[in-house]
């Protein structure tokens, strides 16, 4: 997890988003096992982000985000999330991370 803490918050979120994107892609191709593996990886990265002391001021948002992601992929989707919603949410972090990196 040490190198994870070296990433900026937008970079962390963009990496989580990449795994969520993979999970969505495989879900839509009816590849449930691959979708679950990508989603579990996104949860692992989310847990690293939650545990990162640099993100303590974002803890509430991060924990809620984790809850809503789990609801979307494994529960009743009570929050009415969609693939497009998740893609837009995480792409904003990818955009921000690229800006910070000067790309």
N, C-alpha and C positions, 0 to 999 in steps of 0.2 A: 504494500500500500504506500510505501514511502515515495515512490516516483509519482503516484497518483496525486499526492499532496503538492507536488511541484507544478501541476497543471493549474491554469487559471480556472475559475468557476465556469466561464463559458466553454472552455475546452473540456472540462469534465462533463458538462451537460451535453455537449455535442457528441462526445463518445457514447454516452448513454443513449442518445438519440439514434446513433448509428445502429446500435443493437435493437432498439425498438423498431426502426425501419426494417431491419432484417426479419424480425419476428412478424411484422405485418406482411412483408413480401411472402414469406413461407406460409403464413396462415391463408393468404389469398390463393396460394397454389395448392392448398390442401395438403401441405407437408407439415402435419401437426408436430411431429417429433423435432424437426429442425426449428420450427417456430418456437417451441418451448425452450429449446437450448439457447436460442438467441435471447428470448425473454428472460430466462434465468441469468444469463450473462448481464443483461441490463440491470437486473435487480442487484447483482453482485456489485456492479459499478455504482449503482445508486447507494448501496450500503457504505461503500468506500467514501462517497461524497458526503453522506450523512455523518460519518465518523470523522471527517476532516475538520479539525478545529477552526480552520479558516472560514468555515461555512456556518458557524454557530448562529449567526444572525439570520440565517435562512432555514433553520431547522424545521420550523412549522410548515413552511412551504414544501420543503423536501419530503417530509413525512406524509403530507397530504398527497403530494405527487405520487409517491410510492403506493399509497392506498388506492388512488384512482386508477393507476396502471394495473394493479392486481385485479381490481374490479373489472376493468375492461377485458383483460385476457383470460381471467379464470373464474369470474363470478357472474352476476346478473347484469352488469353494466348499468347499475342504477344511476350513474352520473351521465349516462347517454353520450359517452365518448364515441368518436369515430376515427377511422384511419386518418382522414384528412386533418382532423383537429390535432392529433398527435404529430403528424408530419409538420404542420405549420408551427406548432409549439417548439419542437426541437430544431427545426431549420433556422429559427431566429437565433438560437445559440451558436449554430454553425456559422452563420453570417457574422455574428459578433466576434467569435473566436478568430475568424479569418481577418476581420478588421484589426483586431488587436495584434495579430501576427504580421500585419502589413501585406496581406495577400489580396 
